[in-house]
Amino acid sequence: MARTSLGFLALAVVLLFVADIEISTSDPWTEFGRMALGVVTPDFTATESLFEAILMTLAFALVGVALANVFGFMLALAFHYRVVRVGCAFIRAIHELFWALIFLQIFGLSPLTGVLAIAIPYSGIIAKVYSEIMEEADQSPLRVIPAGTGNISTFLFARLPEAFAHFKNYSLYRLECGLRSSAVLGFVGLPTLGYHLESAFRQGHYSEVSALLILFYIIIATLRRWMHRKLLPLYLIGALFALPSSAGFSLDNIIRFLTSDIVPHPLRTAETIDTAALTAFWHWLTELFTTQALPGIANTLVLTMIALVGAGIGTLIFFPLISPKFFGPKGRTAGHVFLVVLRSTPEYILAYVFLQLWGPSMAPAIVALSLHNAAIIGHLIGRHTETLPLRADSAKGLNLYFWEALPRVYPQFLAFLFYRWEVILRETAILGILGIPTLGFFVDSAFADIRYDRALLLILITALLNIAVDTLSRMIRARLRLKTTLDHE
C-alpha cells in the first residue's frame, strides 16, 4: 500500500509541472471579497420563480432517480451476463451533462431531456452497486432453503431481505447525487437551480448565489427527514405533475439526428462508400484525434490524477473533523456542517466559483474536484473511526492520529479513494464545458458548432477512457485486497 500511495503521489507531483494552473485574473482578491460579502448577505428575494426552480430541481431528481432504481434493479439481477456488465459500464461512463447535451438535440428543453439525462447513467451505476451488495450479502439464509424451491421464491425470501436495507440506504445517497445532478442540468438550460445560479454568477449577484446555495444545502441536509418511504408515491406523483410541459419534438428531427447528423461527415456526404469516401473518413478521423481527442485525453488524465491525489490528501485532513476520537460534540457539529457544504456542492458549481476567481485553467477544476471528493470520503472515513476500539491509555492528538487511527483506516481510505477514481474522471471530462481543455471542452465545442458526429465520437472516447480507468482501479483494489463498503458509495 505504501509503494502504491507514494507512486501516485510522485506521479501527481510530476504532472503538476506540466499542468496549466496559471492564475490569469488580474485581481482575484477583489472578486473574492465580493463573493465573501455575498455569502454573509444572502438575498432570498432576488431570484424570480425561486419556488419553481426548487420544485423543478426536486422533480427532475425524484423522477430520474426513481426510474434509475427500477431499471438498475432489473439490470442488477442480470449483471452476471457480460453484455449487461459492459452495457452498464458504458452508460454510466457518460456524464449526466453529456447525456443532456445529446438529448437536447433530440427532445429540446423538454422534461424527457432532464429525466433521461439522470436516469440512464444512474441505472448503470445502481445496477453495479446493487449487484455488488447482493454478492457481499450474508449467504447463510440460502443454506436453509428447502430443496426444490423456485428461483423467484429464493430471491424474494432469502436474498432480497438481506440486501434491502443496503438498497434503501444507497437509494437515498443516489437521490442526493440526483439532486446535485438536477441542479447542474440548469447550466444547459433546464429550469432548475443551476439555471438561476449561472445567471447570478454571470451578473456578479453573489447575494443571490448565496441564497440559492443555502436553500440547496438545506434540501440536501434534511433529505433523510423529508424522504420517507410512505410518502414516496405522493412525491413521485407530485413530481410528475410539477415537471414543465413539453414544448413538443419532431419525429423527423429524431430520425435525422440518429441516421444522419451523427454519421461522420465524409461518409454522410459521399454518394457511395468507395475508396475515396473511406480515405476522406480516415483523414477526418486522424485530424479529430490529433487536434482534439489526444490533447483532450492528455489533459483529462493529467487533471484526474492530480485531483485524485488532492482528494486523498484532503481526506486525510478532513476525516478527524467528524471523528469522536479527535473532537467533542461542538467540534464535530462544525466539522459536519463544513463537510456537508463541500460534498453537497456539485464539482461543476465549485469549479465555476473558482473560475470566477482565478480565470480559465486547470487550477479551479483541481481544487473543486479535490475538495468535493475529499469531503465525501472524509465523511465516510470519519464515521468509520467511530467503531475503532482504543485502549484507555491510548495516545492523544497527533500521536493518536498517526499511530492509532491512520494505520487502521488507511486500507478503507484507499478503497474509497480508488473507488472514486472513475467518478473523478467523469467529472474531469465534463468540466471542459467551463473552458478547461479536457475532453468535455471539445465535446461542448462540437455541439456548439452543430458537428454532432464529432461530439458523439468524442463522448464515445470519453466513455472508453472511463471504462479503462475503472478497470485499472478494480485491478489495483484487487491486488491490494481492498474491500469497499458500498452503502454510501
C-alpha positions in Angstrom: 0.0 0.0 0.0 2.8 2.4 0.8 4.5 1.9 -2.5 1.2 2.4 -4.4 0.5 5.6 -2.5 3.9 7.0 -3.0 3.8 6.1 -6.7 0.5 8.0 -7.2 1.9 11.0 -5.1 5.1 11.1 -7.2 3.1 11.0 -10.4 0.8 13.8 -9.3 3.8 16.0 -8.4 5.4 15.4 -11.8 2.1 16.2 -13.6 1.8 19.5 -11.7 4.8 20.7 -13.7 3.1 20.1 -17.0 -0.5 21.2 -15.9 -1.8 24.6 -16.7 -2.5 26.0 -13.3 -1.8 29.7 -14.0 -4.0 32.3 -12.4 -5.0 34.7 -15.2 -7.2 37.2 -13.3 -5.6 40.5 -12.5 -7.1 41.0 -9.1 -8.7 37.8 -7.7 -8.9 39.2 -4.2 -11.4 41.9 -5.2 -13.7 39.3 -6.7 -13.2 37.1 -3.6 -14.2 40.0 -1.4 -17.4 40.4 -3.4 -18.2 36.7 -3.1 -17.5 36.7 0.7 -19.8 39.7 1.1 -22.5 37.7 -0.8 -22.1 34.8 1.5 -22.9 36.8 4.6 -25.7 38.8 2.9 -27.9 36.2 1.1 -30.8 37.7 -0.8 -33.8 35.3 -1.0 -35.9 37.8 -2.9 -33.6 38.3 -5.8 -34.5 35.2 -7.8 -37.7 35.3 -9.8 -39.6 32.0 -9.7 -37.4 30.7 -6.8 -40.0 28.2 -5.6 -40.4 26.9 -9.1 -36.7 26.5 -9.5 -36.5 24.4 -6.3 -39.6 22.4 -7.4 -38.0 21.6 -10.8 -34.8 20.6 -9.1 -36.7 18.2 -6.9 -38.9 16.9 -9.6 -36.2 16.0 -12.1 -34.2 14.3 -9.4 -37.1 12.3 -8.0 -38.4 11.0 -11.3 -34.9 10.4 -12.7 -33.6 8.5 -9.7 -36.9 6.5 -9.3 -36.6 5.3 -12.9 -32.9 4.6 -12.4 -33.7 2.5 -9.3 -36.3 0.4 -11.2 -34.1 -0.3 -14.3 -31.0 -0.5 -12.2 -32.5 -3.2 -10.0 -33.6 -5.2 -13.0 -30.2 -4.9 -14.6 -28.5 -5.9 -11.3 -30.4 -9.3 -11.5 -28.8 -9.9 -14.8 -25.4 -8.3 -14.0 -23.7 -11.7 -14.2 -24.1 -11.6 -18.0 -21.1 -10.0 -19.7 -23.3 -8.0 -22.1 -25.2 -6.4 -19.2 -22.0 -5.5 -17.3 -20.4 -3.9 -20.4 -23.6 -2.1 -21.3 -23.9 -0.7 -17.7 -20.2 0.3 -17.7 -20.8 2.2 -20.9 -23.9 4.2 -19.9 -22.5 5.1 -16.5 -19.2 6.2 -18.0 -21.0 9.1 -19.8 -21.7 12.1 -17.5 -25.3 13.3 -17.0 -24.4 16.6 -18.7 -23.2 14.8 -21.8 -26.4 12.8 -21.9 -28.3 16.1 -21.5 -26.4 17.7 -24.4 -27.3 14.6 -26.6 -31.0 14.7 -25.6 -31.2 18.4 -26.2 -30.6 17.8 -29.8 -33.4 15.2 -29.9 -36.1 16.4 -27.5 -35.1 20.1 -26.9 -35.7 21.6 -23.5 -38.4 19.1 -22.6 -38.8 17.1 -19.3 -37.5 14.0 -21.2 -34.1 15.6 -21.6 -33.6 16.1 -17.9 -35.2 12.9 -16.7 -33.3 10.7 -19.1 -30.0 12.5 -18.5 -30.2 11.4 -14.9 -32.0 8.0 -15.3 -29.7 6.5 -17.9 -26.3 6.8 -16.3 -27.7 6.3 -12.8 -29.3 3.0 -14.0 -25.8 1.7 -14.8 -24.4 2.9 -11.5 -27.2 1.4 -9.5 -27.0 -1.9 -11.3 -23.4 -2.2 -10.5 -23.8 -1.3 -6.8 -26.9 -3.4 -6.2 -25.2 -6.4 -7.8 -22.2 -5.9 -5.5 -24.4 -5.6 -2.5 -26.2 -8.9 -3.3 -22.8 -10.6 -3.8 -21.5 -9.3 -0.5 -24.7 -10.1 1.5 -24.7 -12.9 4.0 -25.4 -16.1 2.1 -26.3 -18.2 5.2 -30.1 -17.9 4.5 -29.6 -19.7 1.2 -28.3 -22.8 3.0 -31.7 -23.4 4.8 -33.8 -23.0 1.8 -35.6 -26.4 1.1 -34.6 -28.3 -2.0 -36.7 -27.6 -5.0 -37.6 -24.0 -4.0 -38.0 -21.9 -7.1 -35.6 -19.1 -8.1 -38.1 -16.4 -7.5 -39.1 -17.6 -4.1 -35.4 -18.0 -3.1 -34.7 -14.5 -4.2 -37.7 -12.9 -2.5 -37.4 -14.7 0.8 -33.6 -15.4 1.2 -31.6 -12.9 -0.8 -33.7 -9.7 -1.0 -34.4 -9.2 2.7 -30.7 -9.3 3.5 -29.9 -6.7 0.8 -32.9 -4.5 1.1 -31.6 -2.3 3.9 -28.5 -1.6 1.9 -30.6 -0.8 -1.2 -32.6 1.7 0.8 -29.5 3.4 2.2 -27.9 3.5 -1.2 -31.0 4.8 -2.9 -31.1 7.8 -0.5 -27.5 8.6 -1.3 -28.2 8.3 -5.0 -31.1 10.7 -4.6 -28.7 13.2 -3.0 -26.5 12.7 -6.1 -29.6 13.1 -8.3 -30.3 16.5 -6.6 -26.8 17.7 -7.4 -27.1 16.5 -11.0 -30.6 18.1 -11.3 -29.2 21.4 -10.2 -26.3 21.3 -12.6 -28.6 20.5 -15.5 -29.7 24.1 -15.2 -26.4 25.1 -16.8 -27.6 23.7 -20.1 -30.9 25.5 -20.0 -33.3 23.3 -18.0 -35.3 25.3 -15.4 -33.5 24.0 -12.2 -31.4 25.9 -9.7 -28.4 25.8 -11.9 -30.1 28.0 -14.5 -30.5 30.8 -11.9 -27.1 30.1 -10.4 -25.4 30.6 -13.8 -27.4 33.8 -14.4 -26.5 35.2 -11.0 -22.8 34.3 -11.4 -22.6 36.0 -14.8 -24.1 39.2 -13.4 -22.0 39.1 -10.3 -25.1 38.9 -8.0 -23.4 36.9 -5.3 -26.0 37.5 -2.6 -28.5 35.8 -4.9 -26.0 33.0 -5.5 -25.6 32.6 -1.7 -29.3 32.4 -1.2 -29.7 29.7 -3.9 -26.9 27.6 -2.5 -28.2 27.9 1.1 -31.6 26.6 0.0 -29.9 23.8 -1.8 -27.8 22.8 1.2 -31.0 22.8 3.4 -32.7 20.4 0.9 -29.7 18.1 1.0 -29.1 18.3 4.7 -32.8 17.5 5.5 -33.1 14.8 2.9 -33.5 11.9 5.4 -36.1 13.8 7.4 -38.5 14.5 4.5 -37.8 11.5 2.3 -40.0 8.8 3.9 -40.9 5.5 2.1 -44.6 6.0 2.8 -44.6 9.5 1.2 -42.6 8.4 -1.8 -45.7 7.7 -4.0 -47.1 11.1 -3.3 -43.7 12.8 -4.0 -43.5 11.0 -7.4 -47.0 11.9 -8.4 -46.4 15.5 -7.4 -43.0 15.5 -9.3 -44.7 14.2 -12.5 -47.3 16.9 -12.4 -44.6 19.6 -11.5 -42.4 18.8 -14.5 -42.7 21.5 -17.1 -44.9 20.8 -20.1 -43.1 19.6 -23.2 -42.6 22.1 -26.0 -43.0 19.1 -28.4 -40.5 17.5 -30.6 -40.4 16.3 -34.1 -40.1 12.6 -35.0 -38.4 13.7 -38.2 -35.7 15.6 -36.2 -35.1 12.5 -34.1 -34.7 10.3 -37.2 -32.5 12.8 -38.8 -30.3 13.1 -35.7 -29.9 9.3 -35.4 -29.5 8.4 -39.1 -27.7 11.5 -40.5 -26.4 14.1 -38.0 -24.2 11.7 -36.0 -22.8 9.9 -39.1 -19.2 11.1 -39.8 -19.3 14.0 -42.3 -17.2 12.3 -45.1 -19.5 9.2 -45.1 -22.7 11.3 -44.8 -21.9 13.5 -47.8 -20.4 10.7 -50.0 -22.7 9.4 -52.8 -21.3 5.9 -52.3 -19.0 4.3 -49.8 -16.0 3.8 -52.0 -12.2 4.1 -51.6 -12.3 7.9 -51.9 -15.0 8.1 -49.2 -13.1 5.9 -46.8 -9.9 7.9 -47.5 -11.7 11.1 -46.6 -13.1 9.4 -43.5 -9.6 8.4 -42.4 -8.3 11.9 -42.8 -11.3 13.2 -40.9 -10.7 10.7 -38.1 -7.0 11.4 -38.0 -7.5 15.1 -37.8 -10.0 14.7 -35.0 -7.7 12.5 -33.0 -4.6 14.6 -33.4 -6.2 18.1 -32.8 -8.9 17.2 -30.2 -9.1 13.7 -28.9 -5.4 13.2 -27.9 -5.0 16.7 -26.3 -8.3 16.2 -24.5 -7.3 12.7 -23.3 -4.0 14.0 -22.0 -5.5 17.0 -20.2 -8.3 14.8 -18.7 -5.8 12.3 -17.4 -3.4 15.0 -16.0 -6.3 16.8 -14.2 -7.8 13.5 -12.9 -4.5 12.2 -11.4 -3.7 15.5 -9.7 -7.3 15.8 -8.4 -7.3 12.1 -7.2 -4.2 12.7 -5.1 -5.5 16.1 -3.9 -8.7 14.3 -2.8 -6.6 11.8 -0.9 -4.6 14.5 0.9 -7.8 16.4 1.6 -9.5 13.2 3.1 -6.6 12.7 5.5 -7.1 16.2 6.7 -10.9 16.2 6.8 -11.8 12.9 8.4 -10.8 13.8 12.0 -13.2 16.8 11.9 -16.2 14.5 12.5 -14.5 11.7 14.4 -15.3 11.3 18.2 -11.7 10.2 18.7 -10.5 13.8 18.0 -13.3 16.3 18.7 -16.2 16.8 21.0 -19.8 17.3 20.0 -19.5 21.0 19.2 -16.3 20.5 17.1 -17.9 17.5 15.3 -21.0 19.6 14.5 -18.9 22.3 12.9 -17.0 19.6 11.0 -20.2 18.0 9.8 -21.5 21.4 8.5 -18.2 22.1 6.7 -18.2 18.6 5.0 -21.9 18.8 4.2 -21.4 22.1 2.4 -18.4 20.8 0.4 -19.9 17.4 -0.6 -23.4 18.9 -1.3 -22.0 21.5 -3.7 -21.5 19.8 -7.2 -18.0 19.9 -8.5 -19.3 21.8 -11.5 -20.5 24.7 -9.3 -17.4 24.7 -7.2 -15.2 24.9 -10.3 -17.4 27.7 -11.6 -16.8 29.6 -8.4 -13.1 29.2 -8.6 -13.1 30.0 -12.3 -14.5 33.5 -11.4 -11.6 34.0 -9.0 -8.7 32.6 -11.0 -9.7 32.5 -14.6 -9.7 29.5 -17.0 -7.0 27.0 -16.2 -6.8 23.6 -14.5 -6.5 25.1 -11.1 -10.3 25.7 -10.5 -11.1 22.1 -11.5 -8.3 20.6 -9.4 -9.3 22.4 -6.3 -13.1 21.8 -6.9 -12.6 18.1 -7.5 -10.2 17.7 -4.6 -12.4 19.4 -2.1 -15.7 17.8 -3.1 -14.4 14.2 -3.2 -12.3 14.7 0.0 -15.5 15.8 1.8 -17.3 12.7 0.6 -14.5 10.2 1.5 -13.6 12.2 4.7 -17.2 11.8 5.9 -17.1 8.0 5.3 -13.7 7.5 7.0 -14.7 9.8 9.9 -17.8 7.6 10.5 -15.6 4.5 10.2 -13.4 5.7 13.1 -16.4 5.6 15.4 -16.1 1.9 15.6 -12.3 1.8 16.3 -11.6 0.3 19.7 -9.0 2.3 21.7 -7.2 1.4 25.0 -7.8 3.6 28.0 -4.1 4.7 27.9 -4.1 5.3 24.1 -2.2 8.3 22.7 -3.8 11.7 22.1 -3.6 14.4 19.5 -1.1 13.8 16.6 0.2 10.6 18.1 -3.3 9.2 18.1 -3.8 10.3 14.5 -0.5 8.9 13.1 0.0 5.8 15.3 -3.5 4.6 16.1 -6.2 6.0 13.7 -4.5 6.4 10.4 -2.9 2.9 10.2 -6.3 1.3 10.9 -8.4 3.3 8.5 -5.8 3.5 5.7 -6.9 0.4 3.8 -10.5 1.6 3.9 -9.3 5.1 2.8 -7.5 3.7 -0.2 -10.5 1.5 -1.1 -12.8 4.5 -1.2 -10.3 6.7 -3.0 -9.7 4.2 -5.8 -13.5 3.6 -6.0 -14.0 7.4 -6.6 -11.3 7.4 -9.3 -13.9 6.6 -12.0 -16.2 9.4 -10.7 -13.4 11.9 -10.7 -12.6 11.1 -14.3 -16.2 11.6 -15.3 -16.4 15.0 -13.6 -13.0 16.0 -15.0 -14.2 15.4 -18.6 -17.4 17.4 -18.1 -15.6 20.4 -16.5 -14.3 21.1 -20.0 -17.6 22.9 -20.6 -16.3 25.6 -18.4 -13.4 26.2 -20.8 -10.8 23.8 -19.2 -9.3 21.9 -22.2 -10.4 18.4 -21.2 -12.5 16.2 -23.5 -15.6 18.0 -22.4 -14.3 21.2 -23.9 -14.1 19.7 -27.3 -17.4 17.9 -26.9 -19.1 21.2 -26.0 -17.4 23.0 -28.9 -18.6 20.3 -31.3 -22.2 20.7 -30.1 -21.9 24.5 -30.4 -20.7 24.2 -34.0 -23.5 21.7 -34.8 -20.9 19.0 -35.5 -22.8 16.2 -33.8 -20.7 13.5 -35.5 -17.6 14.9 -33.8 -19.4 15.3 -30.5 -20.6 11.7 -30.4 -17.2 10.3 -31.2 -15.6 12.3 -28.5 -18.2 11.2 -26.0 -17.5 7.6 -27.0 -13.8 8.1 -26.4 -14.6 9.6 -23.0 -16.7 6.6 -22.1 -14.0 4.2 -23.2 -11.4 6.1 -21.2 -13.6 6.0 -18.1 -14.1 2.2 -18.5 -10.3 1.7 -18.8 -9.7 3.7 -15.6 -12.5 1.8 -13.8 -10.9 -1.5 -14.8 -7.5 -0.3 -13.6 -9.0 0.8 -10.4 -10.6 -2.6 -9.8 -7.3 -4.3 -10.6 -5.4 -2.2 -8.0 -8.1 -2.7 -5.4 -7.9 -6.5 -6.0 -4.1 -6.6 -5.9 -4.1 -4.6 -2.6 -7.1 -6.7 -1.3 -9.1 -3.6 -0.6 -12.8 -4.0 0.1 -15.2 -1.1 -0.2 -18.3 -0.8 1.9 -20.9 0.2 -0.6 -23.8 1.6 1.4 -22.8 5.2 0.8 -20.9 4.9 -2.5 
